Amino acid sequence: MIKLIEDNTEMNYRVYNSEFISSKILALRYEGKIHHAKYNSLFKDVSDKGSTWDYTMYNIFSLSAGSPLFHQIYKELTFVIKDFLKTKNHASINDSNEVSNVWLESWLNYHKQDEVLDWHDHLFDFHGYISIDPKDSTTEFENYSIKNKPGNIYIGQGNKKHRVIVDTPYPDTRITLGFDLLFKPYDLVKSLSFIPII
């Protein structure tokens, strides 16, 4: 079940919560470790940037093919995207009031405490992230902050600088999935990671 827990129309973002994700944290942590190892195996001779910074080279939902858990996350994310875009009367809404022509890139953030992301932004119309095991952390934007909780799915306007703040030190690994949305068939997208979702 997906619940809308915050709708900030002023800052143009929403936060949803997935009961499925928050109830499967241990299994998803284990699978996150497996998918991160698979990423390392596939890209070890191509890049040493890491699964976050190689986001243009793969899509986590392709990398995790065969995983029922990540397939369910994918289905819940597509629900969130459709619900959010309908409320924005976005150009991707067709005459039948359905969302169409949307591509998704999504990647695995698998970070030790000293690897969390500093200030950065995303150049697409909309950006978001899924908190699988976010630890005790906050995502700080320039004008607001989001307290991260397992199962939360943030979606909002792109081009907003943000960073991760570790509120309580942790010894293991923080796991989230980032995503961007593309709406037009751009000829010059320099990415292999976008997949059509709608």
Phi, psi and omega in degrees: 000138178250131178239137171281122182247344175208132178230097183259097183286332180294316181265358174062053174216162174224153171234126176249163173234133177260114177297326179300309182297314184293339179268354185237029187301315183296316179294321180288327174299315180298313180294324177301319178297317179297314182292327177292320177295321178296316176304310182301320180293318183287327188249007185300329180268357185253323187206152173238021183283326183109163187296335177286309187280350174264024185302339180276354186259348182203167172237131184302330182280343169276318180300327183263019180308136182096354180264113176299326181294312180288333174296319177295320176299317178302314180296320180291323178295318179296325175299312181300315181299313179299314181298315180296312183295325178296322180290338181267359185048045184291158181299344178282356177277123182270184183297337179271012181063032176248152177276133180218163177055060177235131175247148184234131164248138182213141186221166182262123169262117186228090196236134164288169185303322183273007180250359182299156190283134174273188184305130178197171174217181182231134189272007180265167183302316182226147181221155175198181177206155180246124179272107176270299174224079188280000186059194177272093186217163178229137170265116183260120172262173183294331184240001180196170180226150177240120175282121185277134178226145178305133179091351181282142177237114178264137172219134182196187181299139173283185179058035175240119180295140179204164178209168179256132175250127175275113182277327176226128180304147179222149186268342187252236188231136176269132184235121172221165172243128174264156175207151173233154179243141179236137186241345182239151178282069180298136178283337190252019176292118183265065184209141174260004192265344184286134174234145178287133180246338182220000000 
